[in-house]
Structures are given as structure tokens and as C-alpha cells.
């Protein structure tokens, strides 16, 4: 009996697949990820020899590879069952090279879900390796290596050592920097609105509100009432106004459900509804795809999670209708399946959207087998998949125009009722607005749609005024990017691919170009500097359309329409020439100041060192005078008198590779150190001893706030403290919520007040 070795990337995936195969015929082994890669310590690409790459076996891959070689000697053939995207195809090719298997004869199988039927169907239809897809992945990997290894040293020379540039990461930083500059340049514009509270003259005297919409028959735009003086003039003119219904318009509106999840939309929705980072979402989705122990067996719960496709299989569509009609009723189902078209640029990768492998596997039935995050993500995917095959929601929208002042002014009242909830019975899609003001979209996909009901009104009906008032408003700046909105923007531009979004965001945060605070992405000083240098001298590298065009070229390579080595040559040669020219013509980046060196009287400039910005004399090397930045000076004053716990000597503020810290003045005899943490200007309300300080989680670098006396005091917050104690309860502090308001950290207190923090959530 012949025997085959089936190779996958993950041990969990191997465990799940083993369930479905005859152990006498198949051995399933894992490569534990990539088996070969470009070397870390050098370029690894011979640009003189047609961009020939040199691949090495990383240390962590040597043991799995040895086991695979040993297993391959005992079988008749090798079946490569890595993921079905470009990266998976490339891993399969690398395995043939490392195991010395003829790539033309190697059996390659792909499947979109890890189920028995999908695995057995794939085994019946093996194919050969798709070398065009492999070449596209090689081109991407080498292209990114060429950019990084050639452009990063330029940043080292012109700004400081240790910086990096990347084909996609630099564009992501540019988006965040440009958004921040929009916020900084934003000037709020004042405008006013007039709202009247009216009531019917019937026995119920039902109340409702209407907003001023027209003056003398002309529609008023948003900024028609510019200031309080104009608003007061209108209020005065309406002092004796009578109100009469002018017209009542009713329209039926249909609301269509969103498409099933792609990688991008899953990352966006998981960020808005569940608060997951892109990296967290992909990690949890990978677990659900590869297999979870359900009833003692490893079971794949969702289909492949790296995909641009919005298609659903025939089986999934049929299952959806059975589940919908069984659990929600016949009227919620469809007679014909709803089909969604691809709209993303260069849509490719897998051939189906992200969905549960079995729709009749309801979230509640899996809850005992999943951890909290796995359950939330599975439930989100299940609801979205089911909803996309449900009937539209039907809404009744009512618009009432009300005459005031005998035709001089017209007010408008609007309302809606849900006639049939349709897919909203299962799922409500969140928006960027929900991302800014969390709470609009309820957790786990429950619909926040509320009925705004107007009383029954008829034309010429007279109404009584209860109250009329003017409200002041100011325009707001564009919001800072969240991970969700950044992913959406990158996808809209056609930059990157499903597998690149999460690592790109993780990289720019880890590099210190961007910080993540309260789910928003803020550019750091070094992010501004690097971006400005690249935009000025290498505009193509950070140009949105150019970067998207590179993705299109990679797509063409995958389709066999473009050769990958000439593509690299066309990109690389001009880049190298430009870098050589810029190395000579561009000066090291410094910032000028108005300060004078106290030692030699020459100008002081701000430079970038290994550990951040500092002030230095322009007379260097003759004058070596330096001084810390104002922030560091402030910290030195703040921590003046701090004593080393180990030897009792004074401590001082120092700069290290991981930022500012307190070091013992007795170094090197004493190596005592302490963390320097940003104080939020308020004492811990629990212990009344420590200060509330800013910290970051070890995983993901998420900002939170806690007592400086941790672990003796474990009081902490996810929301940013304002530095004020609640004036109502005087027990807790005020923290910023998602609606740009300061609220008491004690939810039972319920105190809120307005704040004005430009550009924040």
C-alpha cells in the first residue's frame, strides 16, 4: 500500500487534518511556518546576477525540516497542503527545494476550509505548483528587501541609526502623518441651529422636535446661521409665530445587508465592535480556521481568513436558508441567494469569503469550547454570514414640513419606524462614526436601530409651541485613524494585501513611528521627520498611486503576464541611482532653534541621536556642548531627589535604547534603574498615595493608566484621565470617553462634562 506525506504549516492544522485521513495511507506533518527565507544579516539578493536570491534555513526551521526529511524517506510521494494564497504557494515551493522534491512532479492541494469533504475533494484533484504565483511572492519579498536594505541606511545617515523604510509601512505612516497635519491646521467653524419642541392639540398633547430648515422658501445650509446674533434675531422673529403642518411625506425605504467578510472588512468590524487590533483578529481567526477542540476533536470552525472574495459556496448558501427559516421564520429567508460582486482593487487570493464551515453550528453551541475572544469573533462571522442571505429591512421614513410665521420660516421633523427588521434581527453593520463614538453599534452585532416615531400629523393641522431654542455648534477636524479606518483606506487605495495589513500596523508601532492610544493612531516626532524626508526626496516610494501600481504589477506576475526579474530591475536601478545622488546632496536632518551655545556662542540645533532628540552646538566637534530637550529637562526636575533602592545614591534621568529611564549615579558600580512613567496629574483615588501614570501592555503596546504603586495597588483605567477629580462624588477621577466627554470613572456616579480635545475620540 502506497503512503503519502501531507505537509501543512501549522501543527494545529495538521492535527485537524489527521482526523479525516486514513493513518495507514497518510502521514500529516507540520513545517511550523516558513522553512526558508532571505538571510537576516545581509541583503541575500545578487543584483548583479539577475536578482538571484540566496535562501537560508532559519535556525528555528532546522529541526522541523530534519523531521520532514526523515518522514519523506518513508513515503512514496509528498503532498503539499499549505494555505491557498501566494504565501502558501511559496512555502510549498520552498519545501520542494529544501526536501529536494521535483517541483514539476510535486502534488499540490488547496482547500478553503478544513473539513472532511474539503480535504478529500482536494486530494482527488491534486495539481502542480503554480510557479507564477510563487514568482509573485518571491518578487514581493525581494522587492521589500531591496527597499529596506537600500533606503534604511539613507535614513540612518540623514536622521539617526536604527530607522527603517518599507514599501507599505512608509505609505501607512504618510497617511497617519498627513491626517495629523490636517487636524493641526483645522480651524473650527461656528454655526447655529434652531430647534422647536411642538405638541399636538389633541388630548394626548404628544411632543416632538423640529429643526429650522428654510427661510422664505429657501433651504438653509449647515452654516446659514453663523453666530449667536443671527440666531437671536431669528428667535425674536419667531416670538409670536404660529405653527401649522404644511406637508407630510412618507416613504418606504429598503435596507440591504452588507456582504460576507473579507480579510479587510473582518479586521475593520472586529476593531469597531470588539475592540480587537488587526493582529489580534488575524491570530484568533487563524485559530478558528486551523481547528479548535470541540467534543474532544480538533475542528476547523471557519473558512480561510486571508481573502478578498465575497463569494459563498453553494453548500453555504443552502445551509444559510435552512438556519434562517428554522430560527427566524420563513419571511426572513430568500427565494434566490444574494450575490455580492468584488469591488476591491486587484481582488485575488482565496476564492470564498470568510464564513463558518457549518452554519448550523450556532455560536451558543460552541461557547463551552471557545475562550471569550474566540467566541466573540466566531459569533461575529456567523451573524454576518447569516445576515447577508436574509431579507432586506423595511423602514417607513416620515418627513413633516411645518410653517412658522406665515411662510417666513419652515421647520422640518423627521422620523422612522421599522416595518420589517429583516436581516437587522441578526446583524447591524458598524461605521467609522460608530468607531469614533463606541456605543452606537452594540456589541456582537445587535442592531442599535431605534424607532424615531412622530405623532400622526395631517396637513393644515395647527400645533402648539412648547419650547424654542438655539444651539451652538462647531465643525470638528477629521478623526485620527483607527486600525479599522487605516485598513479601509489602504484597501481603497489598493495598497498591500489581506495578509499585510496587520503586520504593517504592528511594524510602524514597534518602530516608534506611531503610537496607539485609545484606539487611535498618533504619529510620533520621528514619524513626522522620516515621512517628510521620504516625501521630499523619494516621492515614488510613498506615493499612494505608485504603491498601488506596484501591487497591480505583482498581480500581473501572479497571472503570468509579467516576468518578475525584469520588473525588479525596472524598479531597482533607478532607486539605487537616486539614493546615491541623495546621499551626496541631502544634509543630515536637524532643527534650527533661536538658542545660543553658552560655551562658544554658536547656534544650537536639535539633532536626532540613537535614543531620541537632543540639543547640540553647531560648533561640533570643536564644541561638544549638548543638552536635553525641554521634556527631558522637566522630567529631571520632576524626579530630582529620587534615591536608588539598591545603594541609596541619587538617581538621574537617562536615555536608553528603550527610551527615558532613571539610572543610578553610582553606575557602573551600581546598576540600579527605575522606570520613568508619564504622570497624569492626579493621585490614585484608591490608595491616595501613588500617582496615576501612563503605561503600555507588553503585548500589542496598548496604552492604559494605573497606579504607580503597582503591584501594591492595582487600580487602573483603559480611558485617559483628565487630571481632575469628579466634582460630584469626589471619589473617582474623570476620564475621557468615546464621545469626547469627560465622565466619572465610577459608572454609578454618572457625572459627565464637555471637553475640547481636538482630533481625539
N, C-alpha and C positions, 0 to 999 in steps of 0.2 A: 504494500500500500504506500503510495507516494505521500510525502509530508511537506507542508509549506510553512515558511516563517513569515508571519504577518508583523510588520513594523509600524508602530504609531509613535507619536511624540511624547505622550503622557502616560505614566503608569496607571492613572485612574481610568483613562480611556482604554488602555489595554485590559484592565480588569473587567470593564463593562463589556467589551467585545468578546472576551473569552467565554462569557455566558452563552453566546449564540453559536459558537463553533465547536465542531467535533474535536476533542482533545487528541484523538488518535491521528487526525489529519492536519491539525494546525497547532503551531506554537505562536503565541502572541507576545511580543516583546516591545519595550519602550526604548526610544533613543534618548529620552529625557531632554527633548528640545533639539537645538541646533547641534549638529555633530562636527561641522567645520565652519570656519569664519575667517575673515581677514585678520591678520595679527594686530594686537593692541599696540605694540611698541614701535611699529613702523608703518609706512604707507601700504605696503603689500600689493601695490599695483605697478607694473612695469610700463610706464607711459611711453617708453622708447620702443617697446615691443608690442604695439597694438593693444595696449591696456590689458595685458595678460595679468590676471590676478594670481596671487600666491595665497592659497588657503592653508590654514593650520588647524590642528585639532586642539581645542582648548583643554586645559588640564581637567576640568570637571567632566569632559566628554570622553576621556580616555577609558575609564572603567566601563561605562555603558557600551562603548564601541567594542571593547575586548569581548564582552559578553555576547554582543550581536555576532561578531566574527565566529565565535565558538558555536553559537546556535546555527549559523548559516552553513557550517560544515556538515551538520547532521540532517539537512533537509534537501529536497530535490529542487525547490525553487523559492525565491524571495518575492513576497507581495508587499508593495509599498502602500500603506494606508494612511499617509499623513493628510493634514487638512486640505480642503479642496481649493484654497486660494493660492496666489502666487508664491507666498512664503512657504506654504506646504509643498508646492510643486518643487521649489528649490531645495527644501530639506530632503525630499525624496531623491533628487539628483545627487546631492552631496552624499547620501547614503550609498548610492551605487558606486560612487567614486571611492569612498572610504572602504567599502566592502569588496571592491574590485568585481562588481557585477556589471555585465554588459548593459548599458543604459538602453540600448535598442531592443534588448530582449526582456528587460525587467518588466514585471507585471505591476501596473499602477491601478489602484481602485480608489474611487472617491464616493462619498456619501454625505448627505446634508443633515442626517440625523443618526444617532447611534441607537438604532432599533434592530431587532432581528430581521425584519423584512428588508430594511435598507441595506444591511450588511450582506445578506445572502444575494440580494439583487446585484449589488456591486461586484461580488465575487463571480457572478455569472457573466459579467461584462467587463473584464479587465481591459485596459488599454496600455499603450506605451507612454513613456514620458512625453509631455508637451514641452519641447525644448524652446519654443518661442516664449512660453510663459516663464521658463527658467531664465532665459536670457533677459527678459524684462526685469525680473527680480535681481539678477546679477547687475544689470545696468543701474538700477535704483541704489543698490548697496554701494557700488563703486562710485557712482555719482556723488552720493552723500559723503563718502570717504574723501574724494578729491576736493570737495568744497571745504570740509572740515580741516583736512590736513594742510591745505594751502592758504585758506583765508584766516584760520585761527591764529597762526604765527604773526600775521599782519596786525591783528588786534593786540597781541602781546607786545609788539614793538611800539605801537602807537598809543596804547592806553595802559595796559598792565598785563603781567603774566597770568596765565591760567584761564583766560577768557576763551570762549568758543563761538564759532559761527556755524549755522546749519541751514540747509536749503529750505526746510519748512519751519524750523524753530525761529529763524530770524524774521520770517514773514509774520509769524504769530506775535512776536514781540512788537513788530511795527504796528500791527493792528491795535494792540493794547496801548502803546505809546501815543499813537495818533488820537485815540479816543480820550486819553488823559488830557491831551493838549486842547481838545475840543471843550472839555469840562473846564479847564483853566481859563480859556478865552471866553467862556459863556457869560453873557450879561443878561440877567433875568429881566423879562419884560412884564410890566404890571398890566393887569386887566381886571375888570369887574363884571359881575353877573347880578341880575335882578331876579329874585325868586319870590313868588307869591304863594301863600298857602290858602287854598279855597275850600269852600264846603257847599254841598248841595242844600237846597232849601226844603228838602223833604224831612220827614220825621226823624230819619237816621242821622241827618247832617254829616254825611261821610266826608272826611278830609282827604285832600290830595294836593300835590305841589305842581306848579307850572313855572317854566322859565321864560323870561323875555326873549322873543325870537325875531320880531320885526318892529320897525318903526316906520309909520306912514307907508306901510305895504312893502317896504324894502327889508330884505333879510339882513340881520345884524351878524357880522362875523365875530370870531372869538375876541378880537381886540377892538371892537367897536366902542366899548366904554373903557376909556384909557385910564381914568383916575377917579378918585372919590368925589371930586367936584361934579363931574359929569353924572356920576351915579346918583348923587343927592339931588341934582336938577330933575332927573327922571322920577325919582321918588316923590318929589314935590308936585310934579305934574300929575302924578297918579293918586294924589291925596284923596280926591273925591271921585275917583274913577268907579264906573260900574262895570261888571264883568258878565259877558254873555258868550255862550258857546257859539262859535262861528261855523265850525265843521267838525265832523267825526269821521275818521278814516280807519278802516280795519283791513288788515292784510294777513293772509296766511303765509307763513314762511317755513320752508323746509331746511333742516339742518342735517348735513351728511357726515357720517363718521369719518375719522381720519384713517389713513392707510395702516396696515400692519407695520411693525417695527423694522427699520433698517438699523445698522450699527449706529449711525449718527442720531437718528430720532430716539433710539433707546437711551443713548447717553444723555441727550437733552432732557427727556422726560424723567429719567431716574434722578437727574440733578434737581429738577424742579419739584417733583412730587416726593422724592425720598431723601433728598439731600446727599446723594452719592456723588463722589467725584467720578470722572470718566474712567480713571484707573480702577476704582472700586467696582464700578459697573461691569467692566470687562472681566475682571477677576472672578466676580460672582457668576456672571453669565458662563464663563469657561467651566466653572464647577458644575453648573446645571446641565451644560452640554455634554461634558465628559462622563458624568454619572454620579448619582447620589445613592447611598444605601437606603433602599426602600423595601421594607419587609425582608431584610437580610440579603437583598440582591442589589448590585450596582446598576442603576437605571438612568439612562440619558433622558432628561426631562424637557429639554428644548432643542430646537434645531440649531445649526451652525450660526454663531453670533457675529461673524465678520462678513457682512453682505450689504450690497446696495440695492438688492432686489426687493420689489414689493409683491412678488407673486406668491400665491399659496397653492399647494398641490391639490389635485382633485380629491384625494382622500381627506385632506384637512377641511376643504370646503363642505364636503358631505358630513363630516363629523360635526362641524360648526352648527349646521342646521338642526341636527338631531339634539344637540345640547341646548340650543336656543329654544326650540319648541318644547322640550321636556321641562326646562327650568324657568322659562319666562312666558311661554304661550305661543300659539300658532301665529298670532298677529305680529310678533316680533321677528319672525323669520322672513327669508326672501324666497321668491319662486325661482329666481336666477341669481347665481353668485355675482357679487360685486367685484369688478376687476379694476386694479389701480395701475396706472402707467408710470414708467420711470421718468423722473424729471431731473435727477441729479446729473451733473456733468460727468460724462465718461463712466456711467454706471456699469459696473462689472462685478468681479469676484464671484460669490456663490449665486445659485440660481433660484433661491427662495428666500422669503422674508423670515424674520425670527418669530417662531411660534412654538407652542408646546408640542411635543411629539405626539401626545394624545390629548385632545381637548376634553374628553370625558374624565380626565384626571383632574378633578376640581381642586382648587387651591386648599380648601379646608381639609381634604383627604390627605394632603401631603404635609400639613403643618407639623405633625409629630416627628417627621423625618428631616425637617429643614431647620437651620438656625434662623434667627429673626431676619437677617438681611437676605438670605436665600429665599425665604418665604415671600418677602415684600417684592422682590424682583420677579419671581415666578408669577405671583398674583398680578403684577402689572402687565406682564407679557400675555398672560391668559386673558385678562379683561380686554386688552387692546385687540387681540386676535378675534375674540368673540364679537366685540362691538363692530368691527369693520364689516361683518357679514350680517348685521341686524338692520332692521328698517330705520329709515330716517326719523328724526324727531320732528313733530309738527308743532309750531308755535303760532299763536294768534297775537299779532302786534297791533296795538291801537295807538293812534295819534290824534290828539284833540287840539285844535286851534281855538283860542279864547280871545275875544275882542275886549280891549280895555280902553276907556277914554274915547268912545265913539270913533273907532278906526285909527286913532293915533298910535296905539300900541297893540301888538298881538303877542300873547303868551302861548307856549306850547307845553302840553303834558303828554308823556308817552308811557306806555305800559305794555306788558306782555304776559300771556298765560301759556302754560304748556297744555296743549290739546292732547298730544300723544308723546310720551317720553322716548319711545323707540330705543335706540342704542344708548341714550343717556341713562337708561335703567342700569347699565353696566359700567359705563366709562364716560369721563369728560376730559377732553384734551386740554392740558395747560398751555399757557402762552408765556412770552417773555415778560408781560406785565405781571403774570402770576409769580414769575421768578423773582421779580422785584418786591412784590407785596405778598409774601407767602401767607397763605390762609384763604386766598381767593379760590385756589384749586385745592380741594380737600385731599387728604392722604388716600393712597391706594386707589385712586381713580374715581371716587364717588363724585357725582355731579353736584357742583355748587350752584347750579342754575336755580334761582328762586323766582317765584312768580311775582311780578310787579303789577298789581291789579288796580285798575281805575274803576271808580263807580260808574254805573250806567248813566251816560250823558246823551242828551238829544240836542239837535240844532236849535238855536234861539233860546235855549234854557238859560235863565239868569242864575248867577252864583254869588255867594257872599264871600267877601274877603275876611280871612281870619288874621293873617299877618303878612306884611310885605317887607322884604329886607334886601340889602345889597351885600355882596360877598366879595372880598378882595382876593385876587389870585396872582401868582407869579409863574411864568414859564419855568420849566425845570431843564437842567442840562441833560444831555444823553446819558444813560446809565453806563457805569463801568461794565466791562464784560464779566459775565459769569462763565464757568466752564461750558455751560449749556449754550449760551449765546455765541461764545467763541467757536465752538464746534460747528454750530449752524452757519456762521459766517465763513469759516474755512470751507465748508461743504458747498456753500453758494458760489464761492469763487472757483471751486474745482481744485482746491489746494489740498494735497495729501490724500490719503485713502482711509477706509474704515479702520485699518489696523494701526494707523499712525497718530490719530488724534490724542489718545490717552498718553502715549509716551512723549509726544511733543509737549503737552502741557506739563507733565512731570519734569521734563528736562529744563524748561525755562524757569520753573520754580526752584529746582535744585541748583541751577547755575546762579541764582540770585538776581536774575534779570527782572523777575516778577515776584510779588508776594501775594498770597491768598489770604484775605481777611473778610470774615462774614460773607463767605461765598462769592466775593468779588475779587477780580484780579487787578492789582495795582502795580504799575511799573516802578522799579527802584531807580536810584540815580544812575547806576551803572547801565541799566537797561536803556535809559534815555541816551546816554553817551554812545554806547555801542550802536544803537539804532541810527543815530544821527550820522555817525561816521560811515556806516554802510550805505545809507540812503544817498549821501553826498558823493561817495566815491565808487560804490558798486551798486548802482540803482537797479540793475537787472536782477541781482541776487534776491533783492527784497521787493521786487515788483510783483504785484498780485497777478496780473495777466501773464507775465513771463513764467512765473512759477506754475500757474495753471497749465500753460502751454507745455511745460516740461512733463507734466502728468499726462497730457494728451499724447506726447511723443512716446512715453513709456507704454501707454495703452496700444499705440501702433506697433511697438516692438512685440508686445504680447500677441497681437493679431497676425504677426509675421509680415507686416507691411514695411517695417523699417529695420535695418541692421543695427545692432546695439553698439558695436565698436566705432563705426563712423559717427554715430550720434554722440558718443563720449568725446571723440576727437573734436567735433564741431563746437562742443561746449568748453572743453578743457583748454585748448590752445589760446583762445582769446582771454580766458580768465587768468592764465599764468602770465601772459604779456602785460595785462592790466595791473596785476599785483606787483610785478617787477617795477613798473613805472610809478605806481603809487608809493612803493617803499622809498623811492628817491624823492618824490615831490611832496609827500604829506608829512608835516611835522607831528611830533608827539602831542597828543591832546592835553591841553592844560586850560585852566580857567583863570582869567585875569581878576585881580582884586584892586581895591584902592589902598591897600595896606603897604607899608614900607618896612623893610627888614630893620629891626632895632640894632643889629650889629654892623651892617655895612651900608645901610640906607638905600639898597636897591629894591625894586618892586618885589612884592610877594605874590606868588601864584598858587593855585590849587592843583595838585597833581594826584594821579591815581597810583597808589602803591599796591603791594601784594595783598595787603589787608584793608584796603579802602582808601578814601580820600584824605589828604593832609595838606597843610600849607608849607610851602618851601620857598627859599630865597632863589631868585633868578641868577644870583652870583655863583651858584654851584658849578664846579667843585671847589672854587676858592673859598666860598662861604657855605658852610654846611648847616645853616640855621633852618630848623623846621619847628612847626608847632601843630598841635592837633586842631581838628575842626571844632566849631562852636559847640556842637552836640557833645563831643568828647570832653571839652572843657567843662561843660555843665555837669556831665557825669562825674568828672574828677572832683568837682566841688561838692556834688551830692554825696559821694562816697568817701569824702575826706574824713579821716579818723577811723575808717574801717580797720579792724585788727585781725591778723591772721589767726585762725583757730589752732594751727599746728605749733607755731613758735611764738606768737604774741607780738610779732613785729607789725608795723604799719603795712597796709596793702595799697596798691596803686592801680589805676585803670590802664590796661594794656590792650594792644591789638594782636589778635592771632588769626590763624587761617579760618577759624570758625566765627570770627567776629570779636567784639569787645568783651574783655573779662577782667576780673580782679586778680592780680598776681602779687605774691609776697615780695616785699623789697629786699628780703634776705636771700633771694634767688642768686646763685644756684644751690646754696646750702640748704635752703628750704624751698620746696616746690609747691607750697600751698596755693590753691586757687579757689575762686568763688565765681558764680555766675553773676553777670550784670543784667538785670531784668528791668524792662521798661515799666516804671511805676505809673499807675493810672490816676493818682491824685486822690485816693480815698482809702481809708482804713478798713480792714476786713470787719464786716459787721457781726461776724460770728465769734471771733476771739478777741476783737478790739485791741489786738497787738500788732499783727502783721499788716503789710500793705498789699492791696490788690495789684498784681503785676501781670504783664503780658507774657504768655508762654506759647510754645508750639508743640503739637503732638509729635511723637517720634515717627509715627507712620503717617506720611502724607503732608506733614508740616502745617496742619490746620491750626489756626490761631485760637487760643482760648485764654481765659483770665482766671487766676486763682490766687489764694493767699500765699504770701512769700514765706510763711512758716510751714509750708507743706514739707513732710507728711504729718507734722504735729496738728496742723489744721488743714482739712481737705476741702474747704469751702471754695467753689469755683463757678464760673459762668461761661456759656458759649457766646453770649451777646456782649458787645463792647460797653464797658462802664463809661458814664458821662463825667465821673468825678464828683457827682452830687449825691447827697443822702436824700431819700424820699421825704419831702416836706409833710406828707400826710401821715405816714406811720412812724417815721423817724427810726425805723428798724433796719430797713434794707437800703440798697443803693439803686440809683436809676440807671437803666441800661437801654441801649438803642434797640428798637425792634425793626421789623422789616418795612414798616410804613413811615420811616423817617421820624418816628416819635420816640420820646424818652418815656419809659414805663418802669414802674416799680418791679424789681426782680421777684418780689413776693406776689405771685399771681392773685392771692386772696385779697391783697390791698387794692389792686385795680387802678392805682393812680397813673395818669398819663399827662404829658405836656408836649407842646410843639418844640421841635429843634430845627435848626437850619444847618445841615451838614452837606455842603454842595457835592453832588455827584455820588453820594453814598446811598446805600439801600434805604 
